[in-house]
Amino acid sequence: MIIQKKVVSLQVFYLLDVFGMKNKLIFGFLLVLMLFIAIPFSFSQSVRTIQSRGPLFITSLSFHQGITRMPYNVIPGEEGIKNFKTTSNISLIGASQFMGFQFSPYFALGLGVGFDYWTVNNAFVPVYADLRFNMTDGKFAPHAYINLGYGSRWHFDSRPYKATTGNTNEFIIHAATSGVMGEIGLGVKANVGFSTALVITASCKVQESAMRYYDGTYLSQGMKPLLVNTNSNGLYLSAGLKVGVIF
């Protein structure tokens, strides 16, 4: 029995070691998400309609995948590249807290704050106004929201990295500056208790930021990875899933 437990443990550690850092984060997020969804349903013995007016709090977890292409330029003749575009296929793992007021069964307004970790070793702390709508007043209701605010960049590692995963000598830093942010979502709200509801939405996020890159004005190839000396401003778009608990 002890040997079997050791074998199982070794298998688990081997599987975790096979996954890259990005896959580990996604796996951990999905595990937390399963627990996050399961907890509210344990209180669903006596289901009644959630309050239609009063203070409202929503704690959410989210996962988004980048869908943007950020352009940047190097000087003509520098490795024969000009107007090169790199795909920002970046994953975002986030947590957020809404604090507001439910004015009616159909309308709520408040403020939100979050933490979004980007799988390029940086993060954003968004603070935003949050407007929410329920289409009906039933146990299950179509739900929509729109957020608008400002995302402050919080980097973990300021070192440049390769622009693509292929054979390239171009080095960049994604999402290098703070900026305006927004998010929209559409999904369903399900009452699972007297004062608890679950909100599941498909959402799209946008973050104003800049990509820093080397513009080719220096000739020292040995120093090139350190010379990210130019900003290319743009919008980072991502789409994904957001799950929240209303209490």
N, C-alpha and C positions, 0 to 999 in steps of 0.2 A: 504493500500500500504506500509506504514512504517512498519507494523507488518510483512508483507511478506518478506521485505528486511531483517528484523532482523532474521526471521526464516532461510532464505537462508544463512545468515552470520554464524549463529550458526551451521548449517549443514556443511558448509565448514570447520569451525574450528574443528568440531568433526571428520571429515574425516582426516584432517591433524594430529590430535592427535592420531588417530588409527594407522597410519603408523609409523614405527620405523624411527630412524634417517637415516638409509641407504636408506629406501624407499623414504623419503622426499628428499634426495639428488638426487636420480634417477628421481623423479617426477619433481623437479626443473630443472634438466639438460634437460629433454625432452621438457619442456616448453620453455626454452631458445633456444634450438635447433630448434624448430618450428619457432620462430621469426627470428632466424639466417638464416634459409633457405628462409623464405618469403621475407625478405628485398631485396635481389638482384633481384628477379623477378619483383619487382615494377619498375625497370629501364629497362625492356626488350621491350620497345616500338619500338626501332630501333636497331635490332640485327645485328651486323657485326662481322667479325672475330677479336678476340683479337690479340694484337700485337705479332709478331713472334720473335722479338729481342728487348732487353732492360731490364731495372730493373724490378724485379718481387717481389711482396709481397703477402703472403698468410696468412690469419688469420683463425685459425681452432679451433673447439671444438671436444672433443672426449669422448667416454665412452668405457671402457674395463672391462672385467670380468676375474679374475684370474683363471688359469687352471692348476696350478702347485701343486705338493705335495712335501713339504720340510721335509726331514728326520732329526731326531735327536736321540741321544742315552742317556740313563740314566744308572747308574751303575747296574750290575746284582743284582737282589733281591729288588731293589727299586720299590715297588708296583708291582713287577713281570713284569715290562715293559722293553724291550730293542729294539732298532731300531724302535721305534714308529714313525709313519709318520702322520703329520697333514696336512689337505688340506688347502691351502691358497686360499679359495674362497673369494677373496678380490675384491671389485669394485674400479675402478680408474676413476676419473672424471678430465679431463684435458683441458687446453687451451694452444695454441702454436702460435708462430709467425715465419714465414719463411721470410728471406731477402736475395735475391740473384739476379741472372742474367739469363735471357732467351737467350741462345746462338742461338737457332733455334726453329722452331715450335715443335721440337721433344725432346729438351734437355734443362734442366735448372740445375744450381748448386748454392748452397748458404749455409747459416748458419741458424740454428734454435735455439730458446730458448722456454722453456715451463714451465708449472706448473702443476704437477699431484698430485691431492689429493687422498690419499688412505683411504678407510673406516676402517682403524685401527688406526686412529688418528695420522697419519704422512703424509708426502708429499715428493716429489722429484722435484728438479729444474734441468731438463736436458738441456745441451748445446751440440749441435751436428752439424755435417756436413750433408747436405741434398741433395741427388741426385734424380732428377725427370725426368720421360720420358713420352711423349705422343706418342702413337702408330700411330696416323694419324694426319692430319692437318684439320680436319673437325670441324663442330660446336659441334658434340659429338665425343669424342675421348677416347679410353681406356687409363687409366692413371696409372702409377706405381711410387713408390718412395722407397728409402732405406735411413735410418738414422743410423749414428753411432757416439757416443759421450760418455759423462760422466754425470751421474745423481747424484747431491748432495742432500743428505737427509736433510729434514727440518721437524723436529718432532714437533707435537703439544702437545703430552702427552707421557712422557717416562715411565709411569707406566706399569708393566706387566699385562697381562690378561690371561684368561683361554685358554688352547690350543684348546679346542673344546667347542661346546655349550652344550655338555652332562655333565654327572656327572664325573668330573675329578679334580684331585688336581695338574695337571701340568700347570705351568704358563710360558708364553713366551712373546717375543716382535718380531713381524714380521718386516722385512725390516729395520734392525737396523743400517745398514752401507751404505755409499755411494759406487758407483761402476760404471763400464762400462755399457752403455745401447745401445740398438739398436731397430729399428722398421722397418718393411716392410709393404707396403700397395698396394692393387690392386683395381681399381675401374674405375670410369668414370669422365671425365671433360666435362662440358657443358657450352658453351658460352651463357651468358644471357644479354650481353650488349657490347658496343663498347670496353670497357676496363675492363670488369668484367666477371668472370667465376665462376662456382660452381664446387667443387671437392668433390665427395662422394666416400669413399674407405672403404673396409674391411681391417683391419690391425691386426698385431700381434706385441706385444711389449715384450722385454726381459730386465730385470734389474738385474744386478749382485748385490747381497746384502747378508746379513746374518740374520739368526734367532737366537736371544738370548734366552737361556733357562736355567733352573736350572738342574744341572747335578747329583744331589742326594748325593753330598759329605758332606752335613751338615744334622744333625739329627733333628734340630729344625723345626717341622712342622709349628709352628706359624710364623716363619720367612720365610718360603719357598716362598710365593708369591713375596718377595723382592729379593730373591737370584737368579736372572738370571745372572749367572756367566760364561756362556760358549757360544761361537759362533758356529753355524753350517752354513758354507758358501754354497751358491747355487745360482741358477738362478730363478727368479720369471718370469713366463710366463703369458701373458694375451692376450685375443683376443677380438675384438670389432669393433666399427664403428667410423670413423673420417669424419667430414664435414668441408670443408674449402671454403673461398671466396678469389679468386684471383683478385687483383686490381692493 
